Amino acid sequence: MKENVYLRCADVIYCTKSKARKYGSFIKINGMPQISFFYGIVILMNFADHAPAHFHAWYGDFKVIVSIKDGVVKGEMPGRALKMILEWLEIHREELLSNWVKAQNGMPLDKIEPLN
């Protein structure tokens, strides 16, 4: 059984490839797999999490929960970072919904391309 890796957001931002290999294909923060990373923003999704379908986004000390279907945001995030998160959501909504179903069934999650 793989151990959960508890890292601060800053640790993930500067995580090396060798460190990522050590813990498998996903870095986990508080038990949540990282499914994407762009411009210092870490995107996470929890297994067997509460409805509605959502993902977590961390940027430095800021954290938000974003509803996949309607983009409703709970939490605090700088405007520029939030704009990028919502743009990424629009591009990858179907992939996020697919990952949500997988997460609810305890299946491995797919990594999702970062915002370019």
Phi and psi restraints in degrees (range 20) as a CNS / XPLOR table:
assign (resid 1 and name C) (resid 2 and name N)
       (resid 2 and name CA) (resid 2 and name C) 1.0 -76.5 20.0 2
assign (resid 2 and name N) (resid 2 and name CA)
       (resid 2 and name C) (resid 3 and name N) 1.0 142.1 20.0 2
assign (resid 2 and name C) (resid 3 and name N)
       (resid 3 and name CA) (resid 3 and name C) 1.0 -80.5 20.0 2
assign (resid 3 and name N) (resid 3 and name CA)
       (resid 3 and name C) (resid 4 and name N) 1.0 150.4 20.0 2
assign (resid 3 and name C) (resid 4 and name N)
       (resid 4 and name CA) (resid 4 and name C) 1.0 -73.8 20.0 2
assign (resid 4 and name N) (resid 4 and name CA)
       (resid 4 and name C) (resid 5 and name N) 1.0 142.5 20.0 2
assign (resid 4 and name C) (resid 5 and name N)
       (resid 5 and name CA) (resid 5 and name C) 1.0 -107.1 20.0 2
assign (resid 5 and name N) (resid 5 and name CA)
       (resid 5 and name C) (resid 6 and name N) 1.0 122.0 20.0 2
assign (resid 5 and name C) (resid 6 and name N)
       (resid 6 and name CA) (resid 6 and name C) 1.0 -106.7 20.0 2
assign (resid 6 and name N) (resid 6 and name CA)
       (resid 6 and name C) (resid 7 and name N) 1.0 108.8 20.0 2
assign (resid 6 and name C) (resid 7 and name N)
       (resid 7 and name CA) (resid 7 and name C) 1.0 -125.7 20.0 2
assign (resid 7 and name N) (resid 7 and name CA)
       (resid 7 and name C) (resid 8 and name N) 1.0 148.5 20.0 2
assign (resid 7 and name C) (resid 8 and name N)
       (resid 8 and name CA) (resid 8 and name C) 1.0 -73.1 20.0 2
assign (resid 8 and name N) (resid 8 and name CA)
       (resid 8 and name C) (resid 9 and name N) 1.0 155.8 20.0 2
assign (resid 8 and name C) (resid 9 and name N)
       (resid 9 and name CA) (resid 9 and name C) 1.0 -52.6 20.0 2
assign (resid 9 and name N) (resid 9 and name CA)
       (resid 9 and name C) (resid 10 and name N) 1.0 -43.4 20.0 2
assign (resid 9 and name C) (resid 10 and name N)
       (resid 10 and name CA) (resid 10 and name C) 1.0 -61.2 20.0 2
assign (resid 10 and name N) (resid 10 and name CA)
       (resid 10 and name C) (resid 11 and name N) 1.0 -33.7 20.0 2
assign (resid 10 and name C) (resid 11 and name N)
       (resid 11 and name CA) (resid 11 and name C) 1.0 -64.8 20.0 2
assign (resid 11 and name N) (resid 11 and name CA)
       (resid 11 and name C) (resid 12 and name N) 1.0 -37.7 20.0 2
assign (resid 11 and name C) (resid 12 and name N)
       (resid 12 and name CA) (resid 12 and name C) 1.0 -69.4 20.0 2
assign (resid 12 and name N) (resid 12 and name CA)
       (resid 12 and name C) (resid 13 and name N) 1.0 -40.4 20.0 2
assign (resid 12 and name C) (resid 13 and name N)
       (resid 13 and name CA) (resid 13 and name C) 1.0 -57.5 20.0 2
assign (resid 13 and name N) (resid 13 and name CA)
       (resid 13 and name C) (resid 14 and name N) 1.0 -36.4 20.0 2
assign (resid 13 and name C) (resid 14 and name N)
       (resid 14 and name CA) (resid 14 and name C) 1.0 -104.9 20.0 2
assign (resid 14 and name N) (resid 14 and name CA)
       (resid 14 and name C) (resid 15 and name N) 1.0 19.3 20.0 2
assign (resid 14 and name C) (resid 15 and name N)
       (resid 15 and name CA) (resid 15 and name C) 1.0 -68.6 20.0 2
assign (resid 15 and name N) (resid 15 and name CA)
       (resid 15 and name C) (resid 16 and name N) 1.0 134.5 20.0 2
assign (resid 15 and name C) (resid 16 and name N)
       (resid 16 and name CA) (resid 16 and name C) 1.0 -85.3 20.0 2
assign (resid 16 and name N) (resid 16 and name CA)
       (resid 16 and name C) (resid 17 and name N) 1.0 162.6 20.0 2
assign (resid 16 and name C) (resid 17 and name N)
       (resid 17 and name CA) (resid 17 and name C) 1.0 -62.2 20.0 2
assign (resid 17 and name N) (resid 17 and name CA)
       (resid 17 and name C) (resid 18 and name N) 1.0 -38.2 20.0 2
assign (resid 17 and name C) (resid 18 and name N)
       (resid 18 and name CA) (resid 18 and name C) 1.0 -65.2 20.0 2
assign (resid 18 and name N) (resid 18 and name CA)
       (resid 18 and name C) (resid 19 and name N) 1.0 -37.0 20.0 2
assign (resid 18 and name C) (resid 19 and name N)
       (resid 19 and name CA) (resid 19 and name C) 1.0 -67.4 20.0 2
assign (resid 19 and name N) (resid 19 and name CA)
       (resid 19 and name C) (resid 20 and name N) 1.0 -39.3 20.0 2
assign (resid 19 and name C) (resid 20 and name N)
       (resid 20 and name CA) (resid 20 and name C) 1.0 -64.5 20.0 2
assign (resid 20 and name N) (resid 20 and name CA)
       (resid 20 and name C) (resid 21 and name N) 1.0 -41.2 20.0 2
assign (resid 20 and name C) (resid 21 and name N)
       (resid 21 and name CA) (resid 21 and name C) 1.0 -62.9 20.0 2
assign (resid 21 and name N) (resid 21 and name CA)
       (resid 21 and name C) (resid 22 and name N) 1.0 -36.5 20.0 2
assign (resid 21 and name C) (resid 22 and name N)
       (resid 22 and name CA) (resid 22 and name C) 1.0 -58.5 20.0 2
assign (resid 22 and name N) (resid 22 and name CA)
       (resid 22 and name C) (resid 23 and name N) 1.0 -35.2 20.0 2
assign (resid 22 and name C) (resid 23 and name N)
       (resid 23 and name CA) (resid 23 and name C) 1.0 -104.8 20.0 2
assign (resid 23 and name N) (resid 23 and name CA)
       (resid 23 and name C) (resid 24 and name N) 1.0 12.0 20.0 2
assign (resid 23 and name C) (resid 24 and name N)
       (resid 24 and name CA) (resid 24 and name C) 1.0 96.4 20.0 2
assign (resid 24 and name N) (resid 24 and name CA)
       (resid 24 and name C) (resid 25 and name N) 1.0 -171.7 20.0 2
assign (resid 24 and name C) (resid 25 and name N)
       (resid 25 and name CA) (resid 25 and name C) 1.0 -73.9 20.0 2
assign (resid 25 and name N) (resid 25 and name CA)
       (resid 25 and name C) (resid 26 and name N) 1.0 -16.5 20.0 2
assign (resid 25 and name C) (resid 26 and name N)
       (resid 26 and name CA) (resid 26 and name C) 1.0 -121.3 20.0 2
assign (resid 26 and name N) (resid 26 and name CA)
       (resid 26 and name C) (resid 27 and name N) 1.0 141.1 20.0 2
assign (resid 26 and name C) (resid 27 and name N)
       (resid 27 and name CA) (resid 27 and name C) 1.0 -87.6 20.0 2
assign (resid 27 and name N) (resid 27 and name CA)
       (resid 27 and name C) (resid 28 and name N) 1.0 135.4 20.0 2
assign (resid 27 and name C) (resid 28 and name N)
       (resid 28 and name CA) (resid 28 and name C) 1.0 -110.0 20.0 2
assign (resid 28 and name N) (resid 28 and name CA)
       (resid 28 and name C) (resid 29 and name N) 1.0 136.9 20.0 2
assign (resid 28 and name C) (resid 29 and name N)
       (resid 29 and name CA) (resid 29 and name C) 1.0 -120.9 20.0 2
assign (resid 29 and name N) (resid 29 and name CA)
       (resid 29 and name C) (resid 30 and name N) 1.0 121.2 20.0 2
assign (resid 29 and name C) (resid 30 and name N)
       (resid 30 and name CA) (resid 30 and name C) 1.0 50.7 20.0 2
assign (resid 30 and name N) (resid 30 and name CA)
       (resid 30 and name C) (resid 31 and name N) 1.0 37.6 20.0 2
assign (resid 30 and name C) (resid 31 and name N)
       (resid 31 and name CA) (resid 31 and name C) 1.0 83.1 20.0 2
assign (resid 31 and name N) (resid 31 and name CA)
       (resid 31 and name C) (resid 32 and name N) 1.0 -3.9 20.0 2
assign (resid 31 and name C) (resid 32 and name N)
       (resid 32 and name CA) (resid 32 and name C) 1.0 -98.3 20.0 2
assign (resid 32 and name N) (resid 32 and name CA)
       (resid 32 and name C) (resid 33 and name N) 1.0 128.2 20.0 2
assign (resid 32 and name C) (resid 33 and name N)
       (resid 33 and name CA) (resid 33 and name C) 1.0 -71.0 20.0 2
assign (resid 33 and name N) (resid 33 and name CA)
       (resid 33 and name C) (resid 34 and name N) 1.0 140.8 20.0 2
assign (resid 33 and name C) (resid 34 and name N)
       (resid 34 and name CA) (resid 34 and name C) 1.0 -79.6 20.0 2
assign (resid 34 and name N) (resid 34 and name CA)
       (resid 34 and name C) (resid 35 and name N) 1.0 123.4 20.0 2
assign (resid 34 and name C) (resid 35 and name N)
       (resid 35 and name CA) (resid 35 and name C) 1.0 -104.7 20.0 2
assign (resid 35 and name N) (resid 35 and name CA)
       (resid 35 and name C) (resid 36 and name N) 1.0 -16.0 20.0 2
assign (resid 35 and name C) (resid 36 and name N)
       (resid 36 and name CA) (resid 36 and name C) 1.0 -160.2 20.0 2
assign (resid 36 and name N) (resid 36 and name CA)
       (resid 36 and name C) (resid 37 and name N) 1.0 163.7 20.0 2
assign (resid 36 and name C) (resid 37 and name N)
       (resid 37 and name CA) (resid 37 and name C) 1.0 -155.2 20.0 2
assign (resid 37 and name N) (resid 37 and name CA)
       (resid 37 and name C) (resid 38 and name N) 1.0 127.5 20.0 2
assign (resid 37 and name C) (resid 38 and name N)
       (resid 38 and name CA) (resid 38 and name C) 1.0 -155.9 20.0 2
assign (resid 38 and name N) (resid 38 and name CA)
       (resid 38 and name C) (resid 39 and name N) 1.0 139.5 20.0 2
assign (resid 38 and name C) (resid 39 and name N)
       (resid 39 and name CA) (resid 39 and name C) 1.0 48.6 20.0 2
assign (resid 39 and name N) (resid 39 and name CA)
       (resid 39 and name C) (resid 40 and name N) 1.0 38.2 20.0 2
assign (resid 39 and name C) (resid 40 and name N)
       (resid 40 and name CA) (resid 40 and name C) 1.0 81.6 20.0 2
assign (resid 40 and name N) (resid 40 and name CA)
       (resid 40 and name C) (resid 41 and name N) 1.0 1.9 20.0 2
assign (resid 40 and name C) (resid 41 and name N)
       (resid 41 and name CA) (resid 41 and name C) 1.0 -96.7 20.0 2
assign (resid 41 and name N) (resid 41 and name CA)
       (resid 41 and name C) (resid 42 and name N) 1.0 126.1 20.0 2
assign (resid 41 and name C) (resid 42 and name N)
       (resid 42 and name CA) (resid 42 and name C) 1.0 -101.2 20.0 2
assign (resid 42 and name N) (resid 42 and name CA)
       (resid 42 and name C) (resid 43 and name N) 1.0 128.0 20.0 2
assign (resid 42 and name C) (resid 43 and name N)
       (resid 43 and name CA) (resid 43 and name C) 1.0 -108.2 20.0 2
assign (resid 43 and name N) (resid 43 and name CA)
       (resid 43 and name C) (resid 44 and name N) 1.0 127.6 20.0 2
assign (resid 43 and name C) (resid 44 and name N)
       (resid 44 and name CA) (resid 44 and name C) 1.0 -129.3 20.0 2
assign (resid 44 and name N) (resid 44 and name CA)
       (resid 44 and name C) (resid 45 and name N) 1.0 155.1 20.0 2
assign (resid 44 and name C) (resid 45 and name N)
       (resid 45 and name CA) (resid 45 and name C) 1.0 -140.2 20.0 2
assign (resid 45 and name N) (resid 45 and name CA)
       (resid 45 and name C) (resid 46 and name N) 1.0 133.9 20.0 2
assign (resid 45 and name C) (resid 46 and name N)
       (resid 46 and name CA) (resid 46 and name C) 1.0 -91.8 20.0 2
assign (resid 46 and name N) (resid 46 and name CA)
       (resid 46 and name C) (resid 47 and name N) 1.0 147.9 20.0 2
assign (resid 46 and name C) (resid 47 and name N)
       (resid 47 and name CA) (resid 47 and name C) 1.0 -78.6 20.0 2
assign (resid 47 and name N) (resid 47 and name CA)
       (resid 47 and name C) (resid 48 and name N) 1.0 141.9 20.0 2
assign (resid 47 and name C) (resid 48 and name N)
       (resid 48 and name CA) (resid 48 and name C) 1.0 49.4 20.0 2
assign (resid 48 and name N) (resid 48 and name CA)
       (resid 48 and name C) (resid 49 and name N) 1.0 45.0 20.0 2
assign (resid 48 and name C) (resid 49 and name N)
       (resid 49 and name CA) (resid 49 and name C) 1.0 -86.6 20.0 2
assign (resid 49 and name N) (resid 49 and name CA)
       (resid 49 and name C) (resid 50 and name N) 1.0 167.6 20.0 2
assign (resid 49 and name C) (resid 50 and name N)
       (resid 50 and name CA) (resid 50 and name C) 1.0 -71.0 20.0 2
assign (resid 50 and name N) (resid 50 and name CA)
       (resid 50 and name C) (resid 51 and name N) 1.0 152.8 20.0 2
assign (resid 50 and name C) (resid 51 and name N)
       (resid 51 and name CA) (resid 51 and name C) 1.0 -76.6 20.0 2
assign (resid 51 and name N) (resid 51 and name CA)
       (resid 51 and name C) (resid 52 and name N) 1.0 158.7 20.0 2
assign (resid 51 and name C) (resid 52 and name N)
       (resid 52 and name CA) (resid 52 and name C) 1.0 -77.6 20.0 2
assign (resid 52 and name N) (resid 52 and name CA)
       (resid 52 and name C) (resid 53 and name N) 1.0 168.5 20.0 2
assign (resid 52 and name C) (resid 53 and name N)
       (resid 53 and name CA) (resid 53 and name C) 1.0 -56.0 20.0 2
assign (resid 53 and name N) (resid 53 and name CA)
       (resid 53 and name C) (resid 54 and name N) 1.0 129.6 20.0 2
assign (resid 53 and name C) (resid 54 and name N)
       (resid 54 and name CA) (resid 54 and name C) 1.0 -156.6 20.0 2
assign (resid 54 and name N) (resid 54 and name CA)
       (resid 54 and name C) (resid 55 and name N) 1.0 170.4 20.0 2
assign (resid 54 and name C) (resid 55 and name N)
       (resid 55 and name CA) (resid 55 and name C) 1.0 -134.3 20.0 2
assign (resid 55 and name N) (resid 55 and name CA)
       (resid 55 and name C) (resid 56 and name N) 1.0 165.7 20.0 2
assign (resid 55 and name C) (resid 56 and name N)
       (resid 56 and name CA) (resid 56 and name C) 1.0 -108.5 20.0 2
assign (resid 56 and name N) (resid 56 and name CA)
       (resid 56 and name C) (resid 57 and name N) 1.0 140.8 20.0 2
assign (resid 56 and name C) (resid 57 and name N)
       (resid 57 and name CA) (resid 57 and name C) 1.0 -128.5 20.0 2
assign (resid 57 and name N) (resid 57 and name CA)
       (resid 57 and name C) (resid 58 and name N) 1.0 130.9 20.0 2
assign (resid 57 and name C) (resid 58 and name N)
       (resid 58 and name CA) (resid 58 and name C) 1.0 -121.7 20.0 2
assign (resid 58 and name N) (resid 58 and name CA)
       (resid 58 and name C) (resid 59 and name N) 1.0 138.5 20.0 2
assign (resid 58 and name C) (resid 59 and name N)
       (resid 59 and name CA) (resid 59 and name C) 1.0 -143.3 20.0 2
assign (resid 59 and name N) (resid 59 and name CA)
       (resid 59 and name C) (resid 60 and name N) 1.0 105.1 20.0 2
assign (resid 59 and name C) (resid 60 and name N)
       (resid 60 and name CA) (resid 60 and name C) 1.0 60.4 20.0 2
assign (resid 60 and name N) (resid 60 and name CA)
       (resid 60 and name C) (resid 61 and name N) 1.0 -125.5 20.0 2
assign (resid 60 and name C) (resid 61 and name N)
       (resid 61 and name CA) (resid 61 and name C) 1.0 -90.3 20.0 2
assign (resid 61 and name N) (resid 61 and name CA)
       (resid 61 and name C) (resid 62 and name N) 1.0 1.9 20.0 2
assign (resid 61 and name C) (resid 62 and name N)
       (resid 62 and name CA) (resid 62 and name C) 1.0 -93.0 20.0 2
assign (resid 62 and name N) (resid 62 and name CA)
       (resid 62 and name C) (resid 63 and name N) 1.0 140.9 20.0 2
assign (resid 62 and name C) (resid 63 and name N)
       (resid 63 and name CA) (resid 63 and name C) 1.0 -140.0 20.0 2
assign (resid 63 and name N) (resid 63 and name CA)
       (resid 63 and name C) (resid 64 and name N) 1.0 137.6 20.0 2
assign (resid 63 and name C) (resid 64 and name N)
       (resid 64 and name CA) (resid 64 and name C) 1.0 -135.8 20.0 2
assign (resid 64 and name N) (resid 64 and name CA)
       (resid 64 and name C) (resid 65 and name N) 1.0 157.8 20.0 2
assign (resid 64 and name C) (resid 65 and name N)
       (resid 65 and name CA) (resid 65 and name C) 1.0 -114.0 20.0 2
assign (resid 65 and name N) (resid 65 and name CA)
       (resid 65 and name C) (resid 66 and name N) 1.0 129.7 20.0 2
assign (resid 65 and name C) (resid 66 and name N)
       (resid 66 and name CA) (resid 66 and name C) 1.0 -120.5 20.0 2
assign (resid 66 and name N) (resid 66 and name CA)
       (resid 66 and name C) (resid 67 and name N) 1.0 124.6 20.0 2
assign (resid 66 and name C) (resid 67 and name N)
       (resid 67 and name CA) (resid 67 and name C) 1.0 -69.7 20.0 2
assign (resid 67 and name N) (resid 67 and name CA)
       (resid 67 and name C) (resid 68 and name N) 1.0 130.5 20.0 2
assign (resid 67 and name C) (resid 68 and name N)
       (resid 68 and name CA) (resid 68 and name C) 1.0 -70.6 20.0 2
assign (resid 68 and name N) (resid 68 and name CA)
       (resid 68 and name C) (resid 69 and name N) 1.0 -41.8 20.0 2
assign (resid 68 and name C) (resid 69 and name N)
       (resid 69 and name CA) (resid 69 and name C) 1.0 -71.9 20.0 2
assign (resid 69 and name N) (resid 69 and name CA)
       (resid 69 and name C) (resid 70 and name N) 1.0 -41.6 20.0 2
assign (resid 69 and name C) (resid 70 and name N)
       (resid 70 and name CA) (resid 70 and name C) 1.0 -120.7 20.0 2
assign (resid 70 and name N) (resid 70 and name CA)
       (resid 70 and name C) (resid 71 and name N) 1.0 -0.7 20.0 2
assign (resid 70 and name C) (resid 71 and name N)
       (resid 71 and name CA) (resid 71 and name C) 1.0 72.3 20.0 2
assign (resid 71 and name N) (resid 71 and name CA)
       (resid 71 and name C) (resid 72 and name N) 1.0 14.4 20.0 2
assign (resid 71 and name C) (resid 72 and name N)
       (resid 72 and name CA) (resid 72 and name C) 1.0 -65.9 20.0 2
assign (resid 72 and name N) (resid 72 and name CA)
       (resid 72 and name C) (resid 73 and name N) 1.0 134.2 20.0 2
assign (resid 72 and name C) (resid 73 and name N)
       (resid 73 and name CA) (resid 73 and name C) 1.0 -114.3 20.0 2
assign (resid 73 and name N) (resid 73 and name CA)
       (resid 73 and name C) (resid 74 and name N) 1.0 134.1 20.0 2
assign (resid 73 and name C) (resid 74 and name N)
       (resid 74 and name CA) (resid 74 and name C) 1.0 -120.8 20.0 2
assign (resid 74 and name N) (resid 74 and name CA)
       (resid 74 and name C) (resid 75 and name N) 1.0 128.8 20.0 2
assign (resid 74 and name C) (resid 75 and name N)
       (resid 75 and name CA) (resid 75 and name C) 1.0 119.0 20.0 2
assign (resid 75 and name N) (resid 75 and name CA)
       (resid 75 and name C) (resid 76 and name N) 1.0 -170.8 20.0 2
assign (resid 75 and name C) (resid 76 and name N)
       (resid 76 and name CA) (resid 76 and name C) 1.0 -121.3 20.0 2
assign (resid 76 and name N) (resid 76 and name CA)
       (resid 76 and name C) (resid 77 and name N) 1.0 138.5 20.0 2
assign (resid 76 and name C) (resid 77 and name N)
       (resid 77 and name CA) (resid 77 and name C) 1.0 -155.6 20.0 2
assign (resid 77 and name N) (resid 77 and name CA)
       (resid 77 and name C) (resid 78 and name N) 1.0 138.2 20.0 2
assign (resid 77 and name C) (resid 78 and name N)
       (resid 78 and name CA) (resid 78 and name C) 1.0 -57.1 20.0 2
assign (resid 78 and name N) (resid 78 and name CA)
       (resid 78 and name C) (resid 79 and name N) 1.0 145.6 20.0 2
assign (resid 78 and name C) (resid 79 and name N)
       (resid 79 and name CA) (resid 79 and name C) 1.0 -53.0 20.0 2
assign (resid 79 and name N) (resid 79 and name CA)
       (resid 79 and name C) (resid 80 and name N) 1.0 -45.2 20.0 2
assign (resid 79 and name C) (resid 80 and name N)
       (resid 80 and name CA) (resid 80 and name C) 1.0 -64.3 20.0 2
assign (resid 80 and name N) (resid 80 and name CA)
       (resid 80 and name C) (resid 81 and name N) 1.0 -42.9 20.0 2
assign (resid 80 and name C) (resid 81 and name N)
       (resid 81 and name CA) (resid 81 and name C) 1.0 -66.4 20.0 2
assign (resid 81 and name N) (resid 81 and name CA)
       (resid 81 and name C) (resid 82 and name N) 1.0 -41.5 20.0 2
assign (resid 81 and name C) (resid 82 and name N)
       (resid 82 and name CA) (resid 82 and name C) 1.0 -62.6 20.0 2
assign (resid 82 and name N) (resid 82 and name CA)
       (resid 82 and name C) (resid 83 and name N) 1.0 -40.6 20.0 2
assign (resid 82 and name C) (resid 83 and name N)
       (resid 83 and name CA) (resid 83 and name C) 1.0 -59.9 20.0 2
assign (resid 83 and name N) (resid 83 and name CA)
       (resid 83 and name C) (resid 84 and name N) 1.0 -41.8 20.0 2
assign (resid 83 and name C) (resid 84 and name N)
       (resid 84 and name CA) (resid 84 and name C) 1.0 -67.2 20.0 2
assign (resid 84 and name N) (resid 84 and name CA)
       (resid 84 and name C) (resid 85 and name N) 1.0 -39.7 20.0 2
assign (resid 84 and name C) (resid 85 and name N)
       (resid 85 and name CA) (resid 85 and name C) 1.0 -61.5 20.0 2
assign (resid 85 and name N) (resid 85 and name CA)
       (resid 85 and name C) (resid 86 and name N) 1.0 -45.3 20.0 2
assign (resid 85 and name C) (resid 86 and name N)
       (resid 86 and name CA) (resid 86 and name C) 1.0 -69.9 20.0 2
assign (resid 86 and name N) (resid 86 and name CA)
       (resid 86 and name C) (resid 87 and name N) 1.0 -33.7 20.0 2
assign (resid 86 and name C) (resid 87 and name N)
       (resid 87 and name CA) (resid 87 and name C) 1.0 -64.6 20.0 2
assign (resid 87 and name N) (resid 87 and name CA)
       (resid 87 and name C) (resid 88 and name N) 1.0 -44.1 20.0 2
assign (resid 87 and name C) (resid 88 and name N)
       (resid 88 and name CA) (resid 88 and name C) 1.0 -61.9 20.0 2
assign (resid 88 and name N) (resid 88 and name CA)
       (resid 88 and name C) (resid 89 and name N) 1.0 -41.6 20.0 2
assign (resid 88 and name C) (resid 89 and name N)
       (resid 89 and name CA) (resid 89 and name C) 1.0 -57.4 20.0 2
assign (resid 89 and name N) (resid 89 and name CA)
       (resid 89 and name C) (resid 90 and name N) 1.0 -47.0 20.0 2
assign (resid 89 and name C) (resid 90 and name N)
       (resid 90 and name CA) (resid 90 and name C) 1.0 -59.6 20.0 2
assign (resid 90 and name N) (resid 90 and name CA)
       (resid 90 and name C) (resid 91 and name N) 1.0 -39.4 20.0 2
assign (resid 90 and name C) (resid 91 and name N)
       (resid 91 and name CA) (resid 91 and name C) 1.0 -71.0 20.0 2
assign (resid 91 and name N) (resid 91 and name CA)
       (resid 91 and name C) (resid 92 and name N) 1.0 -36.7 20.0 2
assign (resid 91 and name C) (resid 92 and name N)
       (resid 92 and name CA) (resid 92 and name C) 1.0 -115.8 20.0 2
assign (resid 92 and name N) (resid 92 and name CA)
       (resid 92 and name C) (resid 93 and name N) 1.0 21.8 20.0 2
assign (resid 92 and name C) (resid 93 and name N)
       (resid 93 and name CA) (resid 93 and name C) 1.0 -54.8 20.0 2
assign (resid 93 and name N) (resid 93 and name CA)
       (resid 93 and name C) (resid 94 and name N) 1.0 -46.0 20.0 2
assign (resid 93 and name C) (resid 94 and name N)
       (resid 94 and name CA) (resid 94 and name C) 1.0 -64.5 20.0 2
assign (resid 94 and name N) (resid 94 and name CA)
       (resid 94 and name C) (resid 95 and name N) 1.0 -41.6 20.0 2
assign (resid 94 and name C) (resid 95 and name N)
       (resid 95 and name CA) (resid 95 and name C) 1.0 -64.8 20.0 2
assign (resid 95 and name N) (resid 95 and name CA)
       (resid 95 and name C) (resid 96 and name N) 1.0 -38.6 20.0 2
assign (resid 95 and name C) (resid 96 and name N)
       (resid 96 and name CA) (resid 96 and name C) 1.0 -65.0 20.0 2
assign (resid 96 and name N) (resid 96 and name CA)
       (resid 96 and name C) (resid 97 and name N) 1.0 -42.6 20.0 2
assign (resid 96 and name C) (resid 97 and name N)
       (resid 97 and name CA) (resid 97 and name C) 1.0 -63.8 20.0 2
assign (resid 97 and name N) (resid 97 and name CA)
       (resid 97 and name C) (resid 98 and name N) 1.0 -38.9 20.0 2
assign (resid 97 and name C) (resid 98 and name N)
       (resid 98 and name CA) (resid 98 and name C) 1.0 -62.9 20.0 2
assign (resid 98 and name N) (resid 98 and name CA)
       (resid 98 and name C) (resid 99 and name N) 1.0 -44.2 20.0 2
assign (resid 98 and name C) (resid 99 and name N)
       (resid 99 and name CA) (resid 99 and name C) 1.0 -63.2 20.0 2
assign (resid 99 and name N) (resid 99 and name CA)
       (resid 99 and name C) (resid 100 and name N) 1.0 -36.9 20.0 2
assign (resid 99 and name C) (resid 100 and name N)
       (resid 100 and name CA) (resid 100 and name C) 1.0 -60.1 20.0 2
assign (resid 100 and name N) (resid 100 and name CA)
       (resid 100 and name C) (resid 101 and name N) 1.0 -45.9 20.0 2
assign (resid 100 and name C) (resid 101 and name N)
       (resid 101 and name CA) (resid 101 and name C) 1.0 -61.8 20.0 2
assign (resid 101 and name N) (resid 101 and name CA)
       (resid 101 and name C) (resid 102 and name N) 1.0 -44.3 20.0 2
assign (resid 101 and name C) (resid 102 and name N)
       (resid 102 and name CA) (resid 102 and name C) 1.0 -60.0 20.0 2
assign (resid 102 and name N) (resid 102 and name CA)
       (resid 102 and name C) (resid 103 and name N) 1.0 -44.4 20.0 2
assign (resid 102 and name C) (resid 103 and name N)
       (resid 103 and name CA) (resid 103 and name C) 1.0 -62.7 20.0 2
assign (resid 103 and name N) (resid 103 and name CA)
       (resid 103 and name C) (resid 104 and name N) 1.0 -39.8 20.0 2
assign (resid 103 and name C) (resid 104 and name N)
       (resid 104 and name CA) (resid 104 and name C) 1.0 -66.8 20.0 2
assign (resid 104 and name N) (resid 104 and name CA)
       (resid 104 and name C) (resid 105 and name N) 1.0 -24.6 20.0 2
assign (resid 104 and name C) (resid 105 and name N)
       (resid 105 and name CA) (resid 105 and name C) 1.0 -100.5 20.0 2
assign (resid 105 and name N) (resid 105 and name CA)
       (resid 105 and name C) (resid 106 and name N) 1.0 8.9 20.0 2
assign (resid 105 and name C) (resid 106 and name N)
       (resid 106 and name CA) (resid 106 and name C) 1.0 69.4 20.0 2
assign (resid 106 and name N) (resid 106 and name CA)
       (resid 106 and name C) (resid 107 and name N) 1.0 21.4 20.0 2
assign (resid 106 and name C) (resid 107 and name N)
       (resid 107 and name CA) (resid 107 and name C) 1.0 -90.2 20.0 2
assign (resid 107 and name N) (resid 107 and name CA)
       (resid 107 and name C) (resid 108 and name N) 1.0 156.5 20.0 2
assign (resid 107 and name C) (resid 108 and name N)
       (resid 108 and name CA) (resid 108 and name C) 1.0 -60.9 20.0 2
assign (resid 108 and name N) (resid 108 and name CA)
       (resid 108 and name C) (resid 109 and name N) 1.0 142.7 20.0 2
assign (resid 108 and name C) (resid 109 and name N)
       (resid 109 and name CA) (resid 109 and name C) 1.0 -91.9 20.0 2
assign (resid 109 and name N) (resid 109 and name CA)
       (resid 109 and name C) (resid 110 and name N) 1.0 152.6 20.0 2
assign (resid 109 and name C) (resid 110 and name N)
       (resid 110 and name CA) (resid 110 and name C) 1.0 -89.9 20.0 2
assign (resid 110 and name N) (resid 110 and name CA)
       (resid 110 and name C) (resid 111 and name N) 1.0 142.2 20.0 2
assign (resid 110 and name C) (resid 111 and name N)
       (resid 111 and name CA) (resid 111 and name C) 1.0 -71.2 20.0 2
assign (resid 111 and name N) (resid 111 and name CA)
       (resid 111 and name C) (resid 112 and name N) 1.0 148.5 20.0 2
assign (resid 111 and name C) (resid 112 and name N)
       (resid 112 and name CA) (resid 112 and name C) 1.0 -119.7 20.0 2
assign (resid 112 and name N) (resid 112 and name CA)
       (resid 112 and name C) (resid 113 and name N) 1.0 136.9 20.0 2
assign (resid 112 and name C) (resid 113 and name N)
       (resid 113 and name CA) (resid 113 and name C) 1.0 -53.6 20.0 2
assign (resid 113 and name N) (resid 113 and name CA)
       (resid 113 and name C) (resid 114 and name N) 1.0 141.1 20.0 2
assign (resid 113 and name C) (resid 114 and name N)
       (resid 114 and name CA) (resid 114 and name C) 1.0 -73.4 20.0 2
assign (resid 114 and name N) (resid 114 and name CA)
       (resid 114 and name C) (resid 115 and name N) 1.0 168.7 20.0 2
assign (resid 114 and name C) (resid 115 and name N)
       (resid 115 and name CA) (resid 115 and name C) 1.0 -72.8 20.0 2
assign (resid 115 and name N) (resid 115 and name CA)
       (resid 115 and name C) (resid 116 and name N) 1.0 132.6 20.0 2
